[in-house]
Structure formats: structure tokens, C-alpha cells
Amino acid sequence: VDTNIYVKGNITVNATKFTGKGIMVATGSIYLNGYMMSNATGSSVCMFANKSGGQIVINGTGITIHGILYAPFGSIIINGYDITINGRIIAKDITINGTKIKIISGANDLACLPGGTIVLVE
């Protein structure tokens, strides 16, 4: 992914490699399924499920994501082993099932967002 993506419906990624930066927006849910899946170090991605009840679901082993998982009206579900999120998780509900799950925030977490001022609007 090297550009922003907007999908009316669901986004499903079944892969072993996910590279790029930008924003992925789904009016439904976002599903990431894989083994040893990661986006490139130094790049970040923002995943946004913007519908009430929309989910971001991560299933797998050895997954590393640099960026933001954002489902303000729904849930984020992480299932697996050895999953690292270098960034932020923001949701109405969060469920984590697994072993060796790490969530690490840092100064570059918002790099996937367009430049300018960021304001939270309710």
C-alpha cells in the first residue's frame, strides 16, 4: 500500500508480507490473517473501521504492525501468537487472545496520518 484506500464494505488481507504506508478505511470491517506478516520498518499504516459495529480483526503468528488500529464505534480483536503492534489501538471494545502480544507506543505512531493538525472530534 503506498496510497490511501477507501472501501465501501470489508477489507480482507491474507498474506505473509504487507508493506507500505497510508490509510486504509473500510465502511465495514478489516481482517488481517497471516503468518510472519509485517509492514516495512520505517513505514506505518492507519487502519480505520468507521462504521458502527465495524471491527479490525488480526489473526495469526509472527505479525508486526507499525501504525494505528482505529475502530471508534466497534471492536478490535487480536488472536494469535507473537504479535507486535508498534503504535496505537483505539476502539470502543478491545479483545486480545493469545501469547506474546506486545503493544508499544512511540513518537512515530502517527506517521501514517496526513500532515497537519490532528483533532479528535466526537
N, C-alpha and C positions, 0 to 999 in steps of 0.2 A: 504494500500500500504506500503510495507516495503522493496521494491526494486525498481530500475528504470524500467520504462515501455516505450517501443518504439512501436508505432502502425503506420503501413502504412495505412493511412485513418483517420477516425474520432474517437474520444473518446467521449462517452456519459455516464454521471453518473447521474442516477435518484435515489436519496437516501435521507434518513434523518440522516445518520451518515457516515462520511468519516474520516477514521483515517489512520495515517501512516506518512511516510516521504520519500523523494526521488524525483525523476524527472519523470514527465510524458511528453513524446514527441509524437506529432501527426504530420504526414505529411499533414493532413487536418486541421480540427478544433477540439476544445474541448468544450463540452457542459456540464454545471453543472446545474441540475434542482433539486430543493428540498425545503423542509420546515424544519426549525430548523437543518440545516446541518452544520457540523463543522469538522475540523480535530483536533486532540487532542492538547491541550495546551502543549507546550514544544516540539512539533514536527512541521516540516514545509514541504511544498511541493512546487516544482517548476513546473509550467505548461507552456509548450513551444509548440506553434503552429508555425512550422518552414517553412511553405510554403507561397508563395505569395498569398495573399487573405485569408490565414488561420485566423480563429477567435478563441477567447476564449469568450464564452457567459455564463453568470451567470444569472439564473432566479430563483427567489424565495423570501422567507421571513425568517428572522432569520438565515441568513447564516454568518458564521465566517470562514475565511480562514487565516491561518498563512503561509506566503511564498511569492512566486513571480509568477506573471502572465506575460508572455513574448510572445508577438506576433510581432516581429520586422518588418515583411512585411505585416501585416494585422491589424486587429482591435480587441479591447477588448470592449465588450458590457456588461454592468451591468444593469439589470432590477429587481426592487423589492423594498422591504421594510425591514429596519433593517438589512443591510448588512455591515459587517466589514471586511476589508482586513488589516490584520496586516502584512505589508510587502511592496512590490513594485509592481507597474504596469508599464510595458514598452511596447509600441506599436506604430505603425505608426499612428493609429487613436484610440481614446478612446471616448466612448459614455456612459453616465450614466443617467439612467431614474429611478426615484424613490424618496423615502423619507427615511431619516435616514441612509444615506450611509456614511460610515467612512473609510478613508484610513489613516493608521497610520504606519509610518516607525519606525524602531528600529534597535538596534545593532545586533539582531539575524536574520535579514531578509534573510541573505544569508546562513543560516544553512542547507538548503536543497541541496545546491550545494556540489559536492565532494570537499574534502580538496585540498589545493594547491593554486596556484596563479590564480586569475581571471583577464582576459584581454578581453576588448571589441575589437572585430575585425569587421571591415566594409568591 
